[in-house]
Amino acid sequence: MSSTTMAAQNGDRLRAREALAASVRGGFEKAGYAPVSAPALQPADIFLDMSGEDIRRRMYVFTDPAGDELCLRPELTIPVCRLYLEEGGGTKKLCSVGPVYRYQQRGSAKLREFTQAGVEWLDAADAEVADAEVMVLGARALAEAGLKEYDVAMGDLALFDALIDALDLPPGWRSRLKRHFWRPDYFRELLDRLAKGDAGEEAGDRQALISAIAGLDDAQAKDVIEDVLKLAGIAPVGGRTVEEVAERLIEQAELASSSVPKAAAELISEFLAVSGRPQEGIACVRKLAEGAGVSIEPAIARFERRLDLSAKAGFDLSRAHFATGFGRNMAYYTGFVFEFRVPALEQDSMICGGGRYDGLLSALGSEKPVPAVGCAVGIERLLAAIAKEQGR
């Protein structure tokens, strides 16, 4: 292929990407979302604290000449929320378009720099109305771009939280299960140990320390463990941080000092196995809860109302698959979550995703709670999906 031909193809791809990004943002603006532009350079700490493990591993982090730790933004939600707070609130419906950056292994076909177009609805008075609108906007963006075939995965962390709150569980385990729900492998390990009442093989060797921290809250226990490890000159092994070692010992102390009804652990497992069409899935959740004598009806009613609002706005629920164990790979999500997928793209199948993140703005420094929901479309993936669908 000649250099002239390659340049022409690169130009065509550039024009297609820019045109699609502008079109998607234009659709968001027509829906009442004001365009904003957040800096690509961001403080690294909040992303390291609030992003999922997958994102943290792939962030570009560096120290500037002044000694500040910065990163190239790996997504748009946190930068836009920071901008909202820096400008003192105001406009609550915002949209943005721009490049984001994530490391990929050498030889990977995945992009290290790619374009997202997103919306955020901040401080909405009606959470279900906002959730439904944002998800419908995502579907509309795909339809207006010309994509016809895609699936939708959805879940609701609020249902899980409601179940955990309703069960007779030790307080430490209640908060821990909620906190690690988005880490599927680690979460399953926690659930298995909870069901078995297994403090782990390490408990015998460290029983004195475990006994010492039993009854302390997590922050106090971590301080004690970090001090003991430092005084003893013990370095974490196997790639674990001191905090991860502390977390494991706290879990062992919780197991050693608390008993958990077997029925509660079994109910959690049964709940997390629910999967199917949204209406069928939520009916199954209700049946499980009622059968166990557990009340999570308010959370169920909110989920059903969200489905109803989405359907009335034209969202095709027949495309959707609901799973109680579905969560996205960002730690800041707190409620309803969804992804639009094109399976033919295989490892790049997720072309749009979003959800509710009610705690993020408080973590960013907001003095008052700011409920929020948003989604982002991957422009390059959407282009690839359209091309594949059209046989190009």
C-alpha positions in Angstrom: 0.0 0.0 0.0 1.4 3.4 -1.0 2.0 6.2 1.5 -0.6 8.3 -0.4 -3.2 5.6 0.0 -2.4 5.2 3.7 -2.7 8.9 4.3 -6.0 9.0 2.5 -7.4 6.1 4.7 -6.1 7.8 7.8 -7.8 11.0 6.8 -11.1 9.1 6.1 -10.9 7.5 9.6 -10.2 10.9 11.2 -13.1 12.6 9.5 -15.5 9.7 10.3 -14.5 9.7 14.0 -14.8 13.5 14.3 -18.1 13.5 12.5 -19.6 10.8 14.7 -18.3 12.4 17.9 -19.9 15.7 16.9 -23.2 14.0 15.9 -23.4 12.1 19.2 -22.7 15.2 21.2 -25.2 17.1 19.1 -27.8 14.6 20.1 -27.0 15.1 23.7 -27.2 18.9 23.3 -30.6 18.6 21.7 -31.7 16.7 24.7 -30.8 19.6 27.0 -27.2 18.7 28.0 -24.7 21.6 28.0 -21.3 20.9 26.4 -18.3 21.2 28.7 -14.6 20.5 28.3 -12.5 19.1 31.2 -8.7 19.0 31.2 -7.0 15.9 30.0 -4.4 16.2 32.9 -6.0 15.3 36.2 -4.8 14.7 39.8 -4.1 10.9 40.0 -5.3 10.3 43.6 -9.0 10.3 43.0 -8.8 8.0 40.0 -6.6 5.6 42.0 -9.1 5.7 44.9 -12.4 5.5 42.9 -11.6 3.6 39.7 -11.8 -0.1 39.4 -8.8 -2.4 39.5 -8.8 -2.8 35.7 -8.6 1.0 35.1 -6.0 1.6 37.9 -3.7 -1.0 36.3 -3.9 0.9 32.9 -3.6 4.5 34.0 -0.8 6.7 32.8 0.5 8.2 36.1 3.5 10.6 36.5 4.9 13.2 38.7 5.3 16.8 37.4 8.3 19.1 38.1 6.5 20.5 41.1 6.1 17.0 42.7 2.4 16.6 42.0 1.1 13.2 41.0 -1.0 13.5 37.8 -2.6 11.2 35.3 -4.0 11.3 31.8 -7.7 11.0 32.3 -8.8 7.3 31.7 -12.5 8.3 31.4 -14.7 11.5 31.4 -17.0 11.2 34.4 -14.6 12.2 37.2 -13.2 15.1 35.2 -16.6 16.5 34.4 -17.8 16.1 38.0 -14.7 17.9 39.2 -15.4 20.7 36.8 -19.0 20.9 38.0 -17.8 21.4 41.6 -15.0 23.8 40.7 -17.6 26.0 38.9 -19.9 25.9 42.0 -22.6 23.7 40.6 -25.1 25.4 38.4 -26.0 23.5 35.2 -26.9 20.0 36.1 -27.1 18.3 32.7 -23.6 18.2 31.1 -22.1 16.5 28.0 -18.6 16.2 26.9 -16.4 14.7 24.1 -12.8 14.0 24.1 -9.9 11.5 24.2 -9.2 9.3 27.1 -6.1 7.2 27.8 -5.5 3.7 29.0 -2.4 1.5 28.8 -2.5 -1.6 26.7 0.0 -4.4 26.6 2.5 -4.5 23.8 1.0 -6.2 20.7 -2.6 -5.5 21.8 -5.0 -4.3 19.1 -6.8 -2.2 21.7 -6.3 1.6 21.5 -4.3 3.5 24.1 -6.0 6.7 23.1 -9.6 6.7 22.2 -12.7 9.0 22.1 -15.6 9.0 24.5 -18.8 11.1 24.3 -20.7 11.2 27.5 -23.5 12.7 29.5 -23.9 13.4 33.2 -27.1 14.3 35.0 -26.1 15.7 38.4 -28.4 16.5 41.4 -31.6 15.3 39.7 -34.7 15.4 41.9 -36.0 12.1 40.6 -33.4 9.3 40.3 -35.5 6.9 38.3 -36.4 9.5 35.7 -32.8 10.5 35.4 -31.6 6.8 35.1 -34.2 6.1 32.4 -33.4 9.2 30.4 -29.6 8.6 30.4 -30.0 5.0 29.3 -32.5 6.0 26.6 -30.0 8.7 25.4 -27.4 6.0 25.0 -29.7 3.9 22.9 -30.8 6.9 20.8 -27.1 7.8 20.1 -26.5 4.3 18.8 -29.7 4.3 16.7 -29.0 7.8 15.2 -25.4 6.6 14.3 -27.0 3.8 12.3 -26.4 0.8 14.6 -29.2 -1.7 14.5 -28.0 -4.8 16.4 -26.8 -4.7 20.0 -27.6 -6.2 23.4 -28.1 -4.5 26.7 -26.8 -5.8 30.0 -28.2 -4.2 33.2 -28.0 -4.6 36.9 -28.7 -2.7 40.1 -26.3 -2.5 43.0 -29.1 -0.9 45.1 -31.0 -4.2 45.1 -27.9 -6.0 46.5 -27.3 -3.3 49.1 -31.0 -3.5 50.2 -30.7 -7.3 50.6 -27.5 -7.0 52.6 -29.1 -4.4 54.9 -32.1 -6.6 55.4 -30.1 -9.7 56.5 -28.7 -10.6 59.9 -25.0 -10.1 59.1 -22.1 -8.8 61.2 -21.8 -5.0 60.5 -18.2 -5.4 59.2 -19.2 -8.1 56.7 -22.2 -6.0 55.6 -20.0 -3.1 54.6 -17.3 -5.3 53.2 -19.6 -7.2 50.8 -21.1 -3.9 49.6 -17.6 -2.4 49.1 -16.2 -5.2 47.1 -19.3 -6.1 45.0 -17.6 -4.7 41.8 -14.6 -6.9 42.3 -16.1 -10.2 41.1 -13.3 -12.7 41.9 -12.5 -11.2 45.3 -16.2 -10.8 46.1 -16.9 -14.5 45.3 -14.0 -15.5 47.6 -15.5 -13.3 50.4 -18.9 -14.9 49.9 -17.5 -18.4 50.0 -15.7 -17.7 53.2 -18.7 -16.1 54.7 -20.8 -19.1 53.9 -18.2 -21.5 55.4 -17.4 -19.4 58.4 -13.8 -20.0 57.4 -11.2 -17.6 58.8 -8.6 -19.0 56.5 -5.3 -21.0 57.0 -3.5 -17.9 58.2 -5.7 -17.5 61.3 -3.7 -20.0 63.5 -0.3 -18.3 62.9 -1.7 -14.8 63.5 -4.3 -15.5 66.1 -2.9 -13.1 68.7 -3.1 -10.2 66.2 -6.5 -11.2 65.0 -7.8 -11.3 68.6 -6.3 -7.9 69.2 -8.1 -6.3 66.4 -11.5 -8.1 66.9 -14.1 -5.5 67.8 -12.1 -2.5 66.4 -13.5 -0.6 63.4 -11.8 -0.9 60.1 -9.7 2.3 60.4 -8.5 1.4 63.9 -7.7 -2.1 62.9 -5.7 -1.0 59.9 -3.7 1.4 62.0 -2.8 -1.4 64.5 -1.9 -3.9 61.7 0.3 -1.4 59.8 2.1 -0.4 63.1 2.7 -4.1 63.9 4.1 -4.9 60.4 6.4 -1.9 60.4 7.7 -2.6 63.9 8.4 -6.2 63.0 10.0 -5.2 59.8 7.6 -7.4 57.8 7.1 -6.5 54.2 4.0 -7.7 52.4 4.6 -10.6 49.9 2.9 -11.9 46.8 2.3 -8.3 45.5 0.0 -7.4 48.3 0.1 -3.9 49.9 0.0 -3.3 53.6 -3.6 -2.3 53.2 -4.5 -5.5 51.5 -2.9 -7.5 54.2 -4.8 -5.5 56.8 -8.1 -6.1 54.9 -7.5 -9.8 55.0 -6.7 -9.9 58.7 -9.7 -7.8 59.5 -11.9 -10.2 57.6 -10.4 -13.1 59.6 -11.1 -11.2 62.9 -14.7 -10.6 61.8 -15.2 -14.3 61.0 -13.5 -15.3 64.3 -15.7 -13.1 66.4 -19.1 -13.4 64.5 -21.4 -16.1 63.3 -23.4 -15.8 60.2 -26.7 -17.7 59.7 -26.2 -20.3 56.9 -29.6 -19.3 55.5 -28.4 -15.7 54.9 -25.3 -16.8 53.0 -27.4 -19.2 50.9 -30.0 -16.4 50.2 -27.2 -14.1 48.9 -25.9 -16.9 46.6 -29.4 -17.5 45.3 -30.0 -13.8 44.8 -26.8 -13.4 42.8 -27.8 -16.3 40.5 -30.8 -14.4 39.2 -30.5 -13.7 35.5 -32.9 -13.2 32.6 -35.2 -10.6 31.0 -35.6 -7.6 33.3 -39.2 -8.1 34.1 -38.7 -11.8 34.8 -35.6 -11.2 36.8 -37.1 -8.7 39.1 -40.1 -10.9 39.7 -37.7 -13.7 40.7 -35.9 -11.3 43.1 -39.3 -10.4 44.7 -40.2 -14.1 45.0 -36.8 -14.9 46.7 -37.1 -12.1 49.1 -40.7 -12.9 50.1 -39.9 -16.6 50.5 -37.1 -15.7 52.9 -39.2 -13.2 54.8 -37.0 -10.3 53.8 -38.3 -6.9 52.7 -36.5 -5.1 49.9 -39.7 -4.0 48.2 -38.8 -0.2 48.0 -35.6 -1.1 45.9 -37.7 -3.5 43.7 -40.3 -0.9 43.1 -37.7 1.7 42.1 -36.2 -0.8 39.6 -39.7 -1.6 38.1 -40.5 2.1 37.8 -37.2 2.7 36.0 -38.1 -0.1 33.5 -41.6 1.4 33.0 -40.2 4.9 32.4 -37.6 3.5 29.9 -40.2 1.5 28.0 -42.5 4.6 27.8 -39.6 6.6 26.3 -39.2 4.0 23.6 -36.5 1.8 25.0 -36.7 -1.8 23.7 -36.5 -3.9 26.8 -36.5 -7.1 24.7 -32.9 -6.3 24.0 -32.0 -6.3 27.7 -30.6 -9.0 29.9 -30.8 -8.4 33.7 -28.4 -10.0 36.2 -28.3 -9.3 39.9 -24.6 -10.1 39.9 -23.8 -7.6 37.1 -21.6 -4.6 38.1 -19.4 -2.4 36.0 -15.6 -2.1 36.6 -15.7 1.3 38.3 -15.7 1.4 42.1 -17.8 4.6 42.3 -21.1 3.0 41.0 -23.8 2.8 43.6 -27.0 1.8 41.9 -28.4 1.1 38.4 -25.8 0.1 35.8 -26.0 -0.8 32.2 -23.9 -1.6 29.1 -24.7 -1.7 25.4 -22.8 -4.5 23.7 -22.1 -5.8 20.2 -20.9 -9.4 20.7 -19.4 -9.5 17.2 -16.7 -7.1 18.4 -15.6 -9.7 20.9 -13.2 -8.2 23.5 -14.3 -4.7 22.4 -18.0 -5.6 22.6 -19.0 -2.9 25.1 -19.7 0.3 23.1 -21.6 2.3 25.6 -21.9 2.0 29.4 -23.0 3.9 32.4 -24.9 4.0 35.7 -25.6 5.8 38.9 -22.8 7.1 41.1 -24.4 8.9 44.1 -21.3 9.0 46.3 -18.7 10.3 43.8 -19.2 14.0 44.2 -19.0 13.8 48.0 -15.7 11.9 47.5 -14.6 14.7 45.2 -15.2 17.3 48.0 -18.9 18.3 47.7 -20.2 19.5 51.0 -23.7 18.1 50.2 -24.7 14.8 48.7 -25.1 15.1 44.9 -27.0 12.2 43.3 -25.7 11.5 39.8 -26.0 9.3 36.7 -24.2 9.2 33.4 -23.1 7.2 30.4 -20.4 7.3 27.8 -20.2 6.1 24.2 -17.0 4.8 22.7 -16.7 6.5 19.4 -14.1 4.2 17.7 -16.0 1.1 18.9 -19.3 2.4 17.6 -17.7 3.1 14.2 -16.3 -0.5 14.2 -19.7 -1.9 15.1 -21.4 0.0 12.3 -18.8 -1.1 9.8 -19.1 -4.7 10.8 -22.9 -4.6 10.7 -22.7 -3.1 7.2 -20.1 -5.7 6.1 -17.4 -3.1 5.5 
